[in-house]
């Protein structure tokens, strides 16, 4: 029978196998899902440190019992399985549709799974294959969710659901369909049957389902040909000629998976119809025209079909489509502005696809539109948005605005322009110069409508050099900082006796990782280049675990936990860690007050020991003396003082004492004579205690199976009189709980507050330091942003999502944003700007739920109706204005309200509209303080767009007139 492995041996074995396996991963390899719940239990088991619970001890040697976490039971993946679906499914075991890697499960290489399964058994076994993804098809991804397809047999009406990899071919689909329905290949034609309409004949047997743009939960039509039906008609004649060119159009080569590295591609569909039952499937025309009503002749109320997790795209598109300037521009003849030579563009294809989609969405009386062509174009130029995975709608929006700009850039040959620093010139002069340089290279409808200008000021902290630049922006990304960070308190110890313990309170990302905590702590304690920090979690006065993995989530560290960090040399190799466990004698209860044994107390200390050196009992005495030396009391000026007074409390350093470090002795000798031996006991590999006060030269045998060396120091009353142990007795919690009232928790965050946080001066992060031209070195300069020039349409992104290497987290903070009269006048730094900067909300995207299973919608105001609607993919419904605000708001779209004083109104409107009476009737007066006089004309650029259309003003005339607006 094989020897049972220790937790440390299990961990080391899995680590070695995993590193080797992942380094050699290739297409076709098998990975296995394992539930995160079980995996976390196993990690806690193998990362535990032996907990010593010694009820009694002798002066020299005694038995020690180790209290350890229980070994996990057999692997149980049942919480990943959708039992209800699996029971009714012919496809076997079905996973829940909303599983998230790193939250619900992790992926193990085959070799690791085999080893774990041999140790623990259990299941069920959930194997998945590695496929190639990406634009170049060289990235690897584990296909956790293969395509789920619904086969419809025509004309019989039979149905069957199957699972297939997206990398399997159409030929494989033909073979499986024939096998399921007991047909021969010559009898069958297979169609892309998306939304129960024939889209393309799938007859290229070598093409993959991925290349054929087949989506999750898609319907596939298996058509039996040349079979006589009642009345003598063949199925070909009944369902239409298969030679129709429009039906046999080739599908797009656009469905490319996006997940990089060894992660899962997850799919789900909100509008899949696989659960529906149709008695008669020969109703394509009737089914194709069903959908959301377009409410009579009103334009702009056409929905978009969800193609499988495309709500992120649909919501962003609807907001852009309902931006008045874009709605007007793309319904005019914009083709002459397409820039097909721009190497940064998409040869005009993205603009053409977007324009075509916009026209369909503004056409009256249409059923919901399937944006398949647009999605295929998008995937071609931005493969990160291909496939059926959920994506960030703001990231898509940023790509669309940039891509449309490059496709429609009126500048065919961009001149090279070297920017000049301000060098003391007036801000107005420098800003206009930067803007002119920008327009000389970038001139499009997107720039006209969406681009504004920042003033960016950098100040060198050393030489006070000030650098001012003026940069364009397409949108503002505002932080929701009140809930994005957390405070964590740790105590730093030294292993060389150079300082007393010091507590530090740090601000770190709320959903960051240990590397973020180590970085913040390193900066706070001025860690030297030859040092590093070893983090440990303390429970019950013992080291529960070392936090050596930089990827450990900070969310796993609770507020009532206790953390320490030890400064150790960076260059050490092949080390073990000596853990010094403090114990004191506990007294019995009652009148007797007799001692009942030694119990752990205080905070354990850590010191590294080289495995290459021979360690004697005397060496361990010396190491412990060094660790405790800062707390050693010594007589000075007639009073007992601490030997090293470099105490740091609340991050404040006091002056060092003149008392010499006992580890260095007089003149800095390396090994002073010890005046008194400490009562130390070493726990050997047999869990027995060895008295270290005798046998100085005896060699200590280090355990081969453990990375830790446990040493007890028993604090008698006499010993306590020689040391000031208060520094190790009260270890602070990670975050002391402070009661927060319900009112405070529900207090909304103002959009103005978010903007002020965005514009606040702050130092650059260490990874993004600025090269100071005066110091000729990189400096952590302070940076201040100011708004200088605002666009016609202001897009504001609320930064709800925080990202790390393998995790995304959402902030559900409610932001109180204005719908009317969003006044940015006081936030514009341009002192020559005398006009009020007022904006009005007309659209926004919402994100509901979590990152793994969330859903996007859009709220949009139809300006012609002055009414708000909710756009939820293909479903559109009216909503009240008070329902527009919610904690789901993600990207806000504001349009400028143009304010003209009474004196300016008549001449400006005459120029813009070519007429007065009818034109002015389309605008309205806003009486009060909106203008300089008793009243002011209040008009948005969208109002002017509609007036331009009414009076036949051309696209070029409109652009010229737009530049006249303030």
Order of alpha helices (4+ residues) and beta strands (2+ residues): alpha-beta-alpha-beta-beta-beta-alpha-beta-alpha-beta-beta-beta-beta-beta-alpha-beta-beta-beta-alpha-alpha-alpha-alpha-alpha-alpha-alpha-alpha-alpha-beta-beta-beta-beta-beta-alpha-beta-beta-beta-beta-beta-beta-alpha-beta-beta-beta-beta-beta-beta-beta-alpha-alpha-alpha-beta-alpha-beta-beta-beta-beta-beta-beta-beta-beta-beta-beta-beta-beta-beta-beta-alpha-alpha-beta-beta-alpha-alpha
